[in-house]
Amino acid sequence: MKRLLLGFGLAAGVAYAVREWFAAPLPQPSWDETDNDPEDLSEDLAQRARDAEGAQASEETPAS
């Protein structure tokens, strides 16, 4: 029984090592040229809010 468990453990370890060794690298997210850049997200959101308030104010004024 010990040999069986040891065999399964070793086989699982080898399979995991082989999978890690031959697997393609995971893609890393690129924040370049996106609206989701974490460095200027707060500034961008503040600007969007100001733009939305300006657009909303112009919609509320009736055109004569």
CNS distance restraints for C-alpha pairs under 8 A (distance, minus, plus):
assign (resid   1 and name CA) (resid   5 and name CA) 6.33 0.50 0.50
assign (resid   2 and name CA) (resid   6 and name CA) 5.99 0.50 0.50
assign (resid   3 and name CA) (resid   7 and name CA) 5.91 0.50 0.50
assign (resid   4 and name CA) (resid   8 and name CA) 6.24 0.50 0.50
assign (resid   5 and name CA) (resid   9 and name CA) 6.08 0.50 0.50
assign (resid   6 and name CA) (resid  10 and name CA) 6.07 0.50 0.50
assign (resid   7 and name CA) (resid  11 and name CA) 6.00 0.50 0.50
assign (resid   8 and name CA) (resid  12 and name CA) 6.03 0.50 0.50
assign (resid   9 and name CA) (resid  13 and name CA) 6.14 0.50 0.50
assign (resid  10 and name CA) (resid  14 and name CA) 6.10 0.50 0.50
assign (resid  11 and name CA) (resid  15 and name CA) 6.03 0.50 0.50
assign (resid  12 and name CA) (resid  16 and name CA) 6.07 0.50 0.50
assign (resid  13 and name CA) (resid  17 and name CA) 6.16 0.50 0.50
assign (resid  14 and name CA) (resid  18 and name CA) 6.06 0.50 0.50
assign (resid  15 and name CA) (resid  19 and name CA) 6.08 0.50 0.50
assign (resid  16 and name CA) (resid  20 and name CA) 6.17 0.50 0.50
assign (resid  17 and name CA) (resid  21 and name CA) 6.03 0.50 0.50
assign (resid  18 and name CA) (resid  22 and name CA) 6.12 0.50 0.50
assign (resid  19 and name CA) (resid  23 and name CA) 5.68 0.50 0.50
assign (resid  31 and name CA) (resid  36 and name CA) 6.75 0.50 0.50
assign (resid  31 and name CA) (resid  37 and name CA) 5.29 0.50 0.50
assign (resid  31 and name CA) (resid  38 and name CA) 7.85 0.50 0.50
assign (resid  32 and name CA) (resid  37 and name CA) 7.14 0.50 0.50
assign (resid  33 and name CA) (resid  37 and name CA) 7.88 0.50 0.50
assign (resid  35 and name CA) (resid  41 and name CA) 7.60 0.50 0.50
assign (resid  36 and name CA) (resid  41 and name CA) 6.43 0.50 0.50
assign (resid  37 and name CA) (resid  41 and name CA) 5.82 0.50 0.50
assign (resid  38 and name CA) (resid  42 and name CA) 7.89 0.50 0.50
assign (resid  40 and name CA) (resid  44 and name CA) 6.04 0.50 0.50
assign (resid  41 and name CA) (resid  45 and name CA) 6.06 0.50 0.50
assign (resid  42 and name CA) (resid  46 and name CA) 6.22 0.50 0.50
assign (resid  43 and name CA) (resid  47 and name CA) 6.21 0.50 0.50
assign (resid  44 and name CA) (resid  48 and name CA) 6.12 0.50 0.50
assign (resid  45 and name CA) (resid  49 and name CA) 6.17 0.50 0.50
assign (resid  46 and name CA) (resid  50 and name CA) 6.35 0.50 0.50
assign (resid  47 and name CA) (resid  51 and name CA) 6.13 0.50 0.50
assign (resid  48 and name CA) (resid  52 and name CA) 6.03 0.50 0.50
assign (resid  49 and name CA) (resid  53 and name CA) 6.16 0.50 0.50
assign (resid  50 and name CA) (resid  54 and name CA) 6.22 0.50 0.50
assign (resid  51 and name CA) (resid  55 and name CA) 6.13 0.50 0.50
assign (resid  52 and name CA) (resid  56 and name CA) 5.95 0.50 0.50
assign (resid  53 and name CA) (resid  57 and name CA) 6.04 0.50 0.50
assign (resid  54 and name CA) (resid  58 and name CA) 6.29 0.50 0.50
assign (resid  55 and name CA) (resid  59 and name CA) 6.30 0.50 0.50
assign (resid  56 and name CA) (resid  60 and name CA) 6.36 0.50 0.50
assign (resid  57 and name CA) (resid  61 and name CA) 6.65 0.50 0.50
